[in-house]
């Protein structure tokens, strides 16, 4: 028996994108908006560093590979934070864990704004990453459990689109701050803005409740004295699921980070655009990303999670090669930004719901938190490796090599995993 045979499947009758929202009750809608805002601010916070990396390299005379290491360290520590955050969410609750992790990475974003050298920034980003990873683990499980199975793909996927909104806010902040302050000051204000997620905690404390199935599962475990082990996801029928899901998460995130972390630098160096003039190109990428999230959310319930992953991984490989390997005028590159953002981001809409549906309630935080953040940790190596390889070849080639390899792993792992669309989550599982 596999780890997922115990789930029932709900019939998905209404496949329109907004059906889930029309049918939500008040508590579900509050949870939806809280998680969407959290993910948007999370995306804004993460994307700040790639946007200021050029300033950091110039100001502190940092090698490109070493500068990329700060992004890698953030993601590596977020992998640890995500696994621990998921485990803690299984023990003390999704909402409480979400509040703590948001406060954590907001505080350390402020710390990033006052560092005096790159080594200090590296440490601050590493500590920030612990909360960054834990926030996703707790928030994704919270959304997955709060939404009914027939709407879960669209609801969780729509929340995922908040990342593009956060990315857009970061780019907008960059354009405003770099137009009004010298670079040596503007980058610090970027990190100050990264502390804004802390305000979301007030909303969470007042309006968002713990999912009933999670409360029931913890009560049952406490009564029986049967608390799940942090290692249980590697035992029995869960081992194969954990290995394949971790590989899938590695591929989808490695490809994404290889592209989004270095494209701003690619535009300003190999394409000779200024920071401000590159904003339009990044805007096309972000708009495509936002559209990809929404379409991916719809497709996750319409054609299934696996088919979404397979189609978008192939599409991402094709567009990455066009964007980086063809000699095109900048105008054509601007047009290609939309499909690049679309295919390099849209599949994430199915990932949260998919991982939620792979594990029973008692292990959901641990399993989902580990798999996604293991992928984030290994994918974290990609910004560093792209930066290192760019010292011996063009940045465009380095991006293409690692992105294509990552999406190939994503495709193969997704193909080996079962379809989970419509699975019913129950407290006793």
Buried (B, 14 or more C-beta within 10 A) or exposed (E): EEBBEEBEBBEBEEBEBEBBBEEBEEBBEBBBBBBBBBBBBBBBBBBBBBBBBBBBBEEBEBEBBBBBBBBBBBBBBBBBBBBBBBBBBBBBBBBBBBBBBBBBBBBBBBBBBEBEEBEEBBBBBBBBBBBBBBBBBBBBBBBBBBBBBBBBBBBBBBBBBBBBBBBBBBBBBBBEBBEEBEBEEBBBBBBBBBBBBBEBBEBBEEBBBBBEBBBBBBEBBEEEEEEBEBEBBEEEEBEEBBBBBBBBBBBBBBBBBBBBBBBBBBBBBEBEBEBEBBBBBBBBBBBBBBBBBBBBBBBBBBBBBBBBBBBBBBBBBEBBEBBBEEEBEBEEBBEBBBBBBBBBBBBBBBBBBBBBBBBBBBBBBBBBBBBBBBBBBBBBBBBBBBBBBBEEEBBBBBBBBBBBBBBBBBBBBBEBBBBBBBBBBBBEB
